[in-house]
Amino acid sequence: MSSSSHPPLLLFFITVFFLSAAADHHDKTRSHLKPPHFSPLFSSSRNATSPTRYFEVKKPPVPSSPQTQQQPCSHQFLHHDFAYTYTKPPVLANYTLPSHCPSQQFSRITLELRSTCRGRQFDRIFGLWLDGAELLRSCTAEPTRNGIVWSVEKDVTKYHSLLVKNRTQTLALYLGNIVDTTYTGVYHVDVFFHYYPPSSGDYDYNSPPRADMIVPISRSLPLNDGLWFEISSSGDSKRKEFKIPRNVYRAVLEVYVSFHENDEFWYGNLPNDFITANNLTTAGGNGPFREVVVTLDGEVAGAVWPFPVVFTGGINPLLWRPVTAIGSFDLPSYDIEMTPFLGSLLDGEGHEFGFSVTNALNVWFVDANLHLWLDGEKEVVEGEVLEVSRSSLEIGSVLDFKGLNGEFETEAKRLVCSKGLVKSSHGEIVTTSRQEFRYVNKMVLGKDGSLQIIDQLIEGVDRVQSKRGSRRIYAAKSVKSFPFYLYSDSLEQEDNTSLEVANVTMGFNEERTESDKVMMRTFKSKVENKQEGQGVMVVKNNLVVNGYGGTQQVYKYVGSDQCYFRNISSFNYDILYDKVEAVCEENTLKMPEHLARLETLTSLLL
């Protein structure tokens, strides 16, 4: 924390939030850039006598259709009360496929985590792993004195090969919580799995692709932490050795990412030149751009430009009660096609994945799952890496500031392209993978640093194509857009009081297509998820004594498996409007024009 001789901190969420850092210096699971404590007398809920149910808006993990009306076979695998669990080992439970299920064949498997909490507590990041493979990255909700309840439901069918193994495995849940005289909230957690029996029709056809084997790229137990790797600076990197069977014909790396402490709000971090010029010592630096870089045997194999998830205690916690921010309860994972590299991996020797974060400050949690498809007819599959094109990260910034006021613009782009041959029982197949990213962040500081505006856009196109001779037998494409806007202001009032204003708009948009001519499968989906929040906190003597938060969200999903629409508004814990539809319409929204141009350019370049 800076001394009184230093200039005031600048960001809204730093200006107000840094004062709570002293009580939290030992807790890696939450940011130092947090709001001040809420007064024990403060309650913005009109229905304060019963627990509040928090939830994240997303499509159901299992589509509602005549083919999915059969009740699942359900089993609870874990229960634990997470009190002081920070720096203690994860909670472990035995996982064995339930024997009481009528069928041992399943069309879909879902994970459900339920939790309750009462008292005073920060949001805590947590993860769930099965035999070292991560199934869920999530954040707890912040409780109230009258209690809260929430649950996370996730389709985990893509981990089918792990979930149906005929042996006992270890289920590990790490949630680093702190309980003392100030932070009294204990998280009571239950973990269930639901197994859906086989069904007819298109349901199996539209279920997620299932790998034959999943290799965890994470830390190994025993640990006094999560199984994720911790990346603490831009020069830090973590590596993990692995070996794959020699009959693999396809490989996809699924990467889990979350960001905390000094980088929880990385999209609002200031340029180092600005920090140095103003003699600031506590503001987050290294600028607002971040990327996760994945290496294979020391060479860049892919990248992740993450969605800026806002956790349940971020910016203004009143915005996320009861509707939490996009991705906060079920953080997205990111796929990188590794099939073009099989030519170097099928030698029966050990290899190494590495993870680093460009411009990182402390701390990022990163791990991965390597999904492998096995050839059932050949013991040894051969391959050759034909081409790898790794563009250097192109990043530039323009700074225009005087004192504590200024304007900053940062732009970046990257391209990673690989091509490889695999000779399996499916034939001689050449696979090309291409990742293209674009980024822009425009930031304004005013009123001697008490006003900040962030306008950021991340765009990405992932494209995979496989050919046997001149015939294309597989193609997949994902077009993503992550817009993020934040307006924040600190208004000084009388009697050591201030009004902390925050308006937030964020979006998670993705259009996906997949065509597999060998499996006679075509899948398409499009999600448009937009959230807007407006809130004010009244802060007196570093305690929130009053305030409000309102959130509006429109979620639209149209896919081969289901359609889902939800339009919801909330204000101070209460739902004002909630409309849900699950019927597909012929006319759907078109892809935004700038994304269509980006996708067309990528198609022409291939």
HELIX and SHEET records of a PDB file:
HELIX    1   1 PHE A   12  THR A   15  1                                   4    
HELIX    2   2 PHE A   18  ASP A   24  5                                   7    
HELIX    3   3 PRO A   66  THR A   68  5                                   3    
HELIX    4   4 THR A  157  TYR A  159  5                                   3    
HELIX    5   5 HIS A  160  LEU A  163  1                                   4    
HELIX    6   6 TYR A  203  ASN A  206  1                                   4    
HELIX    7   7 GLU A  261  ASP A  263  5                                   3    
HELIX    8   8 TRP A  266  GLY A  268  5                                   3    
HELIX    9   9 ASN A  272  ALA A  277  1                                   6    
HELIX   10  10 PRO A  317  TRP A  320  5                                   4    
HELIX   11  11 THR A  339  PHE A  341  5                                   3    
HELIX   12  12 LEU A  342  LEU A  345  1                                   4    
HELIX   13  13 LYS A  447  GLY A  449  5                                   3    
HELIX   14  14 GLU A  593  LEU A  605  1                                  13    
SHEET    1   A 9 HIS A  37  PHE A  38  0                                        
SHEET    2   A 9 LEU A 543  GLY A 559  1                                        
SHEET    3   A 9 ARG A 521  LYS A 540 -1                                        
SHEET    4   A 9 THR A 497  ASP A 516 -1                                        
SHEET    5   A 9 ARG A 471  GLU A 492 -1                                        
SHEET    6   A 9 LEU A 451  ARG A 468 -1                                        
SHEET    7   A 9 GLY A 427  GLY A 446 -1                                        
SHEET    8   A 9 ASN A 405  SER A 424 -1                                        
SHEET    9   A 9 GLU A 382  ARG A 390 -1                                        
SHEET    1   B 4 HIS A  37  PHE A  38  0                                        
SHEET    2   B 4 LEU A 543  GLY A 559  1                                        
SHEET    3   B 4 CYS A 563  PHE A 571 -1                                        
SHEET    4   B 4 ASP A 574  GLU A 581 -1                                        
SHEET    1   C 9 HIS A  37  PHE A  38  0                                        
SHEET    2   C 9 LEU A 543  GLY A 559  1                                        
SHEET    3   C 9 ARG A 521  LYS A 540 -1                                        
SHEET    4   C 9 THR A 497  ASP A 516 -1                                        
SHEET    5   C 9 ARG A 471  GLU A 492 -1                                        
SHEET    6   C 9 LEU A 451  ARG A 468 -1                                        
SHEET    7   C 9 GLY A 427  GLY A 446 -1                                        
SHEET    8   C 9 ASN A 405  SER A 424 -1                                        
SHEET    9   C 9 GLU A 394  LYS A 402 -1                                        
SHEET    1   D 5 THR A  52  TYR A  54  0                                        
SHEET    2   D 5 ILE A 148  ASP A 155  1                                        
SHEET    3   D 5 ARG A 108  CYS A 117 -1                                        
SHEET    4   D 5 TYR A 187  TYR A 196 -1                                        
SHEET    5   D 5 CYS A  73  PHE A  82 -1                                        
SHEET    1   E 4 VAL A  91  TYR A  95  0                                        
SHEET    2   E 4 GLN A 169  LEU A 175 -1                                        
SHEET    3   E 4 ILE A 125  LEU A 130 -1                                        
SHEET    4   E 4 ALA A 133  CYS A 139 -1                                        
SHEET    1   F 3 MET A 213  ILE A 217  0                                        
SHEET    2   F 3 TRP A 364  LEU A 374 -1                                        
SHEET    3   F 3 PHE A 229  ILE A 231 -1                                        
SHEET    1   G 4 MET A 213  ILE A 217  0                                        
SHEET    2   G 4 TRP A 364  LEU A 374 -1                                        
SHEET    3   G 4 VAL A 248  PHE A 259 -1                                        
SHEET    4   G 4 SER A 333  GLU A 337 -1                                        
SHEET    1   H 4 SER A 237  PHE A 242  0                                        
SHEET    2   H 4 HIS A 351  THR A 358 -1                                        
SHEET    3   H 4 GLU A 291  LEU A 296 -1                                        
SHEET    4   H 4 GLU A 299  VAL A 304 -1                                        
END                                                                             
